[in-house]
Amino acid sequence: MDENLHSPQRHLIELRIEHADLDGMIDRLAHEPVLDELGLRRLKKRRLLLRDRIARLESELQPKEPA
């Protein structure tokens, strides 16, 4: 059970959830009348970093194809 808590697949799911949460937050903030540009840029940067981490983890989890 403990190994499931720290598995790469679980970590990938957690990153995807965090990325989806940031998407929603960014969408809501972008439509606010009082726009916090700096805060929005920070959220977008965080979302981009998460996307990169997700892509890297997905590539590590995919089995290698023979040449």
C-alpha positions in Angstrom: 0.0 0.0 0.0 2.8 2.5 0.9 4.5 2.0 -2.4 1.3 3.1 -4.2 1.4 6.4 -2.3 4.8 7.3 -3.8 4.5 5.7 -7.2 5.3 7.6 -10.3 1.8 7.0 -11.6 0.3 8.6 -8.5 2.7 11.5 -8.8 1.6 12.0 -12.4 -2.1 12.1 -11.4 -1.3 14.6 -8.7 0.5 16.9 -11.2 -2.4 16.6 -13.6 -4.9 17.6 -10.9 -2.7 20.6 -9.9 -2.4 21.6 -13.6 -6.2 21.4 -14.0 -6.7 23.5 -10.9 -4.4 26.1 -12.1 -6.2 26.2 -15.5 -9.4 26.9 -13.7 -7.9 29.6 -11.5 -6.2 31.3 -14.5 -9.5 31.3 -16.4 -11.4 32.8 -13.5 -8.7 35.5 -12.9 -8.5 36.4 -16.6 -12.2 37.4 -16.5 -12.0 39.4 -13.3 -12.5 43.2 -13.7 -9.5 43.9 -11.4 -6.8 42.0 -13.1 -3.6 41.1 -11.1 -1.1 40.8 -14.0 1.8 39.8 -11.9 -0.2 37.1 -10.1 -1.6 35.8 -13.4 1.9 35.6 -14.9 3.1 33.6 -11.9 0.2 31.2 -12.2 0.9 30.7 -15.9 4.5 30.1 -15.2 3.7 27.5 -12.6 1.3 25.9 -15.0 4.0 25.7 -17.7 6.4 24.2 -15.2 3.8 21.6 -14.3 3.2 20.8 -17.9 6.9 20.2 -18.5 7.1 18.0 -15.4 4.1 16.0 -16.6 5.6 15.5 -20.0 8.9 14.4 -18.5 7.3 11.9 -16.2 5.1 10.5 -18.9 8.1 10.0 -21.1 9.9 8.2 -18.3 6.9 5.9 -17.7 6.5 4.9 -21.3 8.3 1.7 -22.2 11.3 2.1 -24.5 10.8 0.8 -28.0 13.5 -1.3 -29.5 15.4 0.4 -32.3 
